[in-house]
Amino acid sequence: MTAADLSRCRLYAILDLGYVELVAAPKMVEALVRGGVDLIQLRAKNLSAVEIEKLAGELHSVTTRHGLPLVINDHPEIARNIRAEGVHLGQDDMSIADARKIVGADCAIGKSTHSLDQAIRAFYEGADYIGFGPLFATPTKPDYQPIGLGEIGKVHDAVRIPIFCIGGIKLDNLPEVLEAGARRVVIVSGLLQAPDIPAYARAAKQLLNRKSKIEDQNS
C-alpha cells in the first residue's frame, strides 16, 4: 500500500470480532466491500495468533479479489506472513521501527494516537498513517477518555500523513466531525451493527467524498 493509495482512502472499516461472530467474518467483509469502504482492519483481541493468522489469510483472499487493502491489528508477524497491506499498532505495542523490520518497506504501518503530542511523535517515528481519537465515548475503547473535536484542525496542521479520526463516529455525528476538520474516519460499531451495511457505508462515503470535493475546489 503506497502513500498515494493511503491518501485516496477516506472510509476505514474495522472488522472487530467483539461485534461480529467468527463464522460471519467473511460475509461481513463482502458487505463492507459492497458498501465501498476503502480499507479494512481485522481486530481480533480474543483469538490466539494462530487463529488470527488463519482468519486473516481467508479474509485477505477476499479483499485481494476486490483490490482492497487489509490491515492487521497488533500482529506484524501475521501481516508479514499473509502479505497484508498494512499493520496497525497501539501506543503500548512495539515501536514503528521494530515493526518495520518485520513487515518490510511495502507494508503500511499505522499507529493509534490519543493526543496531539502522540500524533506528532508517531509522524516523526515513521508512521504511514495515524488513528486519532477517540473523539467520542466508545465501548471499543472504554479505558480512554474522549478527546472531543477541538484538536482535529490542529492535528491536520501538524501532521503530514493521512489522519483517520476514530472513536464513536456514526452517520448521525459524521457531519459534525467533518465540519471540525476531519478528512478521513474510522467507523466500527455503526457499520458492523447497521441493518443494511452496504447502504450505511455508501452514505458515509458520500459525506466524505463531498467534503473531499469541497476541499479540492478550495485548494
VMD Tcl script that draws the C-alpha trace (Angstrom):
set ca {
  {0.00 0.00 0.00}
  {1.70 3.16 -1.21}
  {1.39 6.65 0.22}
  {-0.77 7.54 -2.78}
  {-3.06 4.59 -2.04}
  {-3.44 5.73 1.55}
  {-4.07 9.34 0.61}
  {-7.05 8.26 -1.50}
  {-8.64 6.37 1.41}
  {-11.49 8.07 3.24}
  {-13.58 5.39 4.96}
  {-11.73 2.90 7.16}
  {-13.72 -0.04 8.49}
  {-12.61 -2.19 11.41}
  {-13.85 -5.76 11.44}
  {-13.89 -6.14 15.23}
  {-14.70 -9.65 16.37}
  {-16.15 -8.16 19.53}
  {-19.12 -7.27 17.31}
  {-19.00 -9.99 14.66}
  {-19.08 -13.76 15.10}
  {-16.04 -15.54 13.72}
  {-18.05 -17.55 11.19}
  {-19.70 -14.37 9.89}
  {-16.42 -12.53 9.25}
  {-16.04 -13.35 5.52}
  {-19.63 -12.31 4.77}
  {-19.08 -9.12 6.73}
  {-16.05 -8.31 4.60}
  {-18.11 -8.86 1.46}
  {-20.77 -6.47 2.79}
  {-18.18 -3.81 3.61}
  {-16.68 -4.18 0.14}
  {-20.11 -3.71 -1.45}
  {-20.52 -0.54 0.57}
  {-17.35 0.94 -0.87}
  {-15.11 1.14 2.20}
  {-11.52 1.99 1.32}
  {-9.66 -0.32 3.69}
  {-10.48 -2.90 6.33}
  {-8.68 -3.73 9.55}
  {-9.01 -7.09 11.28}
  {-9.18 -6.66 15.06}
  {-9.42 -9.93 16.99}
  {-8.38 -9.30 20.58}
  {-9.63 -12.61 21.96}
  {-8.18 -15.02 19.41}
  {-4.78 -16.67 19.52}
  {-2.15 -15.65 16.98}
  {-2.65 -18.96 15.17}
  {-6.41 -18.37 14.90}
  {-5.94 -14.77 13.77}
  {-3.49 -15.80 11.07}
  {-5.87 -18.44 9.73}
  {-8.77 -15.98 9.60}
  {-6.59 -13.20 8.21}
  {-5.49 -15.44 5.36}
  {-9.09 -16.22 4.49}
  {-10.14 -12.58 4.61}
  {-7.11 -11.47 2.62}
  {-8.15 -13.70 -0.25}
  {-11.48 -11.82 -0.28}
  {-10.01 -8.33 -0.03}
  {-7.35 -9.09 -2.64}
  {-10.01 -10.25 -5.06}
  {-11.69 -6.86 -4.69}
  {-8.46 -4.82 -4.71}
  {-8.96 -3.65 -1.14}
  {-6.16 -3.29 1.45}
  {-6.31 -5.43 4.59}
  {-4.69 -4.17 7.80}
  {-3.85 -6.50 10.69}
  {-4.21 -5.12 14.19}
  {-1.35 -5.69 16.68}
  {0.49 -8.51 14.86}
  {3.29 -7.52 12.42}
  {4.34 -11.16 12.02}
  {0.87 -12.11 10.82}
  {0.79 -9.15 8.43}
  {4.13 -10.33 7.02}
  {3.10 -13.97 6.78}
  {-0.11 -13.36 4.84}
  {1.36 -10.43 2.89}
  {-1.23 -7.99 4.22}
  {-1.08 -4.42 3.00}
  {-0.89 -2.92 6.48}
  {-0.41 -3.41 10.20}
  {-1.80 -1.22 12.98}
  {-0.07 -0.59 16.30}
  {-1.35 0.76 19.60}
  {0.53 3.02 21.99}
  {1.58 0.01 24.08}
  {2.72 -2.13 21.14}
  {6.22 -2.41 19.70}
  {7.86 0.61 18.09}
  {7.25 1.50 14.47}
  {10.94 0.89 13.77}
  {10.77 -2.65 15.16}
  {7.56 -3.39 13.27}
  {9.17 -2.11 10.07}
  {11.96 -4.66 10.46}
  {9.32 -7.39 10.49}
  {6.93 -6.27 7.76}
  {9.38 -4.60 5.38}
  {9.07 -1.45 3.35}
  {5.95 -2.33 1.35}
  {3.57 -2.78 4.28}
  {1.93 0.36 5.64}
  {2.19 0.92 9.40}
  {-0.49 2.82 11.26}
  {-0.50 3.92 14.88}
  {-3.24 4.82 17.34}
  {-2.80 8.26 18.90}
  {-4.85 9.89 21.62}
  {-3.42 13.41 21.73}
  {-1.75 15.97 19.52}
  {1.64 15.16 21.07}
  {1.26 11.43 20.36}
  {0.21 12.17 16.79}
  {3.27 14.32 16.15}
  {5.52 11.70 17.74}
  {4.05 8.93 15.55}
  {4.64 11.07 12.46}
  {8.31 11.55 13.30}
  {8.68 7.86 14.22}
  {7.74 6.99 10.65}
  {4.07 6.01 10.77}
  {2.40 5.87 7.36}
  {-0.92 6.97 8.85}
  {-2.42 7.56 12.29}
  {-5.69 6.93 14.02}
  {-6.69 9.98 16.10}
  {-9.18 9.65 18.93}
  {-11.38 8.51 20.48}
  {-13.38 11.60 19.58}
  {-16.46 10.37 21.43}
  {-17.04 7.78 24.15}
  {-16.99 4.30 22.67}
  {-17.31 0.77 24.09}
  {-14.44 -0.26 21.77}
  {-12.02 1.83 23.88}
  {-13.67 2.08 27.31}
  {-10.41 2.97 29.10}
  {-9.76 6.09 27.03}
  {-11.28 9.49 27.75}
  {-12.85 11.00 24.62}
  {-10.75 13.88 23.30}
  {-13.55 15.73 21.52}
  {-13.36 17.65 18.26}
  {-11.20 20.60 19.26}
  {-7.84 19.12 18.23}
  {-8.84 17.87 14.78}
  {-7.81 21.05 12.98}
  {-4.57 21.26 14.92}
  {-3.51 17.71 14.16}
  {-4.14 18.22 10.46}
  {-1.94 21.31 10.54}
  {0.84 19.47 12.39}
  {0.93 16.01 10.78}
  {1.55 15.44 7.07}
  {0.34 11.87 6.74}
  {-3.23 10.55 6.47}
  {-5.18 11.03 9.71}
  {-8.18 8.80 10.37}
  {-10.38 10.18 13.13}
  {-11.86 7.40 15.25}
  {-14.00 6.72 18.27}
  {-17.79 6.73 18.44}
  {-18.20 8.07 14.91}
  {-21.53 7.20 13.30}
  {-23.60 8.58 10.45}
  {-25.52 10.93 12.72}
  {-22.39 12.70 14.03}
  {-20.22 12.35 10.92}
  {-21.23 15.79 9.54}
  {-20.12 17.36 12.84}
  {-16.79 15.51 12.68}
  {-16.20 16.66 9.10}
  {-17.16 20.23 9.98}
  {-14.47 20.13 12.70}
  {-11.85 19.39 10.04}
  {-11.70 15.61 9.67}
  {-10.99 14.28 6.19}
  {-10.88 10.55 6.91}
  {-12.69 8.48 9.52}
  {-12.84 5.04 11.04}
  {-16.29 3.62 11.75}
  {-16.65 0.44 13.79}
  {-19.93 -0.37 15.56}
  {-22.03 1.93 13.39}
  {-21.07 -0.07 10.33}
  {-20.96 -3.53 11.86}
  {-24.35 -3.19 13.56}
  {-26.16 -1.43 10.73}
  {-29.26 -3.22 9.42}
  {-28.02 -2.57 5.87}
  {-24.22 -2.43 5.99}
  {-23.57 -1.57 2.32}
  {-26.13 1.26 2.41}
  {-24.66 2.63 5.65}
  {-21.14 2.57 4.19}
  {-22.29 4.25 0.98}
  {-23.98 7.03 2.94}
  {-20.82 7.65 4.97}
  {-18.67 7.57 1.85}
  {-20.95 10.10 0.15}
  {-20.43 12.57 3.00}
  {-16.67 12.01 2.95}
  {-16.44 12.41 -0.82}
  {-18.47 15.61 -0.65}
  {-16.01 17.00 1.90}
  {-13.08 15.97 -0.30}
  {-14.62 17.63 -3.35}
  {-15.14 20.90 -1.46}
  {-11.52 20.84 -0.29}
  {-10.30 20.25 -3.84}
  {-12.34 23.22 -5.09}
  {-10.94 25.46 -2.36}
  {-7.30 24.41 -2.79}
}
mol new
graphics top color blue
foreach p $ca { graphics top sphere $p radius 0.5 }
foreach p [lrange $ca 0 end-1] q [lrange $ca 1 end] { graphics top cylinder $p $q radius 0.2 }
display resetview
